[in-house]
């Protein structure tokens, strides 16, 4: 990806576009109707819902599908972006990621990601986080990307930290699972920190 302030030929723009939504192993694509049933099944799986949701309460699949479709409409100038995550070599759907609320004047979006359980611990999550943050800063013009994660979700926390996110604070006793309260962590990544570390 070029760091020049402007392009001087079409090839520079095309190289940027080619790398914008994919790396060697993962690509971000539009959410198609055929993706939604699998995404809803992952959302409703209590083993993984407990890591991301305030309460593990499966909902009708159609409502989850409608919600994910709405998050992924990608209307121009909306300040939101949502994509299906695919593994490049085999072309398998592996998850979903969103940036929400990044409109002017604040340009501060909230990030969320979900991977199917069978695709966890393979490095895909960190790659997808990096692609989404790069998209947010390079294409959407965001200044800040924030997220919240349960303190006990140490796997996700490591992935976010590898992608450059910094801990901002701890919200005490936000989650209630197994009869006990659990903390939530707030993390963020700023555009200036992203561009200070991204490779040209």
LUMRO-760751 format. One line per field, with one value per residue (C-alpha): x negated, y negated, z negated; chain; residue number from 0. Coordinates in steps of 0.2 Angstrom, whole numbers. Each point is the difference from the previous one (the first is absolute). Layout:
BEGIN
x <- X  ...
y <- Y  ...
z <- Z  ...
unit <- A  ...
pos <- NUM  ...
This chain:
BEGIN
x <- 0  -7  -3  -2  13  7  -1  -9  7  14  -11  -2  18  3  -14  9  17  -7  -7  14  11  -12  -16  -9  13  16  11  15  15  18  12  11  16  -8  -12  13  7  -18  -4  17  -5  -17  9  12  -13  0  -19  -5  14  -5  -17  9  17  7  12  -1  18  2  12  10  -12  10  -2  -19  -1  10  -11  -16  6  5  -18  -7  10  -16  10  -11  -5  8  -15  3  -7  3  -8  0  -17  -6  -16  -8  -7  15  13  8  11  -8  8  7  -7  8  -5  14  3  -14  8  -5  -4  -7  -6  -1  7  3  -7  7  -5  7  -9  7  -7  -8  -10  -7  -19  -6  -5  15  7  -16  -1  18  -2  -15  10  15  -10  -10  16  7  -15  -5  17  13  -11  3  -10  4  5  6  6  6  -4  3  -15  1  -1  -19  -1  8  -9  -17  6  5  -16  -10  10  -5  14  -4  9  10  9  10  18  3  13  9  3  10  -3  0  7  -15  -4  -14  -10  0  -15  0  -14  -3  -12  -2  -4  -17  -6  6  -10  -15  -2  7  -12  -1
y <- 0  -17  -13  -14  -14  3  12  -3  14  12  15  -8  -1  18  7  -9  7  17  0  -9  14  15  7  17  10  -10  -11  -11  1  -6  9  11  8  17  -5  -5  16  6  -17  2  17  -6  -15  12  13  -2  6  -15  -12  0  -8  -15  -3  -6  15  16  1  7  -10  5  2  -11  -15  3  1  -16  -9  6  -5  -18  -1  4  -11  -11  -15  -14  -13  9  1  19  15  19  15  18  7  14  11  -3  17  10  -13  4  -12  -2  -15  -18  -17  -17  -18  -11  -18  -8  -14  -19  -10  13  13  12  18  15  17  17  17  18  15  17  12  12  -15  -7  2  0  -18  -5  -12  -11  -1  -5  -13  -7  -1  -8  -13  -4  -2  -11  -12  1  0  -6  -14  5  -8  13  18  6  17  8  18  11  0  19  1  0  8  -15  -12  7  -2  -18  -4  8  -11  -16  -3  -8  3  -16  6  13  0  10  14  -3  18  13  18  15  -9  -12  -18  -2  -16  -7  -8  -15  -1  -12  -4  -17  -5  -8  15  12  -11  -1  19  6  5  -11
z <- 0  5  -13  13  -2  18  13  17  10  1  -6  -17  -2  6  -12  -15  5  2  -17  -9  -4  0  -6  4  -10  -3  10  -4  11  2  -11  12  -5  0  -14  -12  -6  -5  -8  -10  -6  -6  -9  -9  -5  -19  -1  9  -4  -18  6  9  -6  -17  -1  9  7  17  11  15  15  11  -12  -1  19  2  -13  8  17  -6  -8  17  12  3  6  7  -13  -14  -12  -1  8  -2  9  1  -4  11  0  17  5  -3  2  -16  -10  -17  -8  0  -5  -1  -3  -6  -4  9  8  0  -10  -13  12  -15  4  -11  6  -2  7  -1  6  2  -14  12  7  -17  -5  18  1  11  -14  -1  19  1  -13  9  16  -8  -9  16  10  -14  0  19  8  -12  -7  -18  -14  -14  -1  -16  -7  -16  -5  -15  -11  0  19  -1  18  8  -11  6  18  -2  -8  14  12  -9  -12  -17  -17  -5  -15  -10  -3  -15  -2  17  5  -11  4  -11  -14  -1  7  12  6  17  8  12  14  14  14  7  18  -5  -9  14  14  -12  1  16  13  16
unit <- A  A  A  A  A  A  A  A  A  A  A  A  A  A  A  A  A  A  A  A  A  A  A  A  A  A  A  A  A  A  A  A  A  A  A  A  A  A  A  A  A  A  A  A  A  A  A  A  A  A  A  A  A  A  A  A  A  A  A  A  A  A  A  A  A  A  A  A  A  A  A  A  A  A  A  A  A  A  A  A  A  A  A  A  A  A  A  A  A  A  A  A  A  A  A  A  A  A  A  A  A  A  A  A  A  A  A  A  A  A  A  A  A  A  A  A  A  A  A  A  A  A  A  A  A  A  A  A  A  A  A  A  A  A  A  A  A  A  A  A  A  A  A  A  A  A  A  A  A  A  A  A  A  A  A  A  A  A  A  A  A  A  A  A  A  A  A  A  A  A  A  A  A  A  A  A  A  A  A  A  A  A  A  A  A  A  A  A  A  A  A  A  A  A  A  A  A  A  A  A
pos <- 0  1  2  3  4  5  6  7  8  9  10  11  12  13  14  15  16  17  18  19  20  21  22  23  24  25  26  27  28  29  30  31  32  33  34  35  36  37  38  39  40  41  42  43  44  45  46  47  48  49  50  51  52  53  54  55  56  57  58  59  60  61  62  63  64  65  66  67  68  69  70  71  72  73  74  75  76  77  78  79  80  81  82  83  84  85  86  87  88  89  90  91  92  93  94  95  96  97  98  99  100  101  102  103  104  105  106  107  108  109  110  111  112  113  114  115  116  117  118  119  120  121  122  123  124  125  126  127  128  129  130  131  132  133  134  135  136  137  138  139  140  141  142  143  144  145  146  147  148  149  150  151  152  153  154  155  156  157  158  159  160  161  162  163  164  165  166  167  168  169  170  171  172  173  174  175  176  177  178  179  180  181  182  183  184  185  186  187  188  189  190  191  192  193  194  195  196  197  198  199
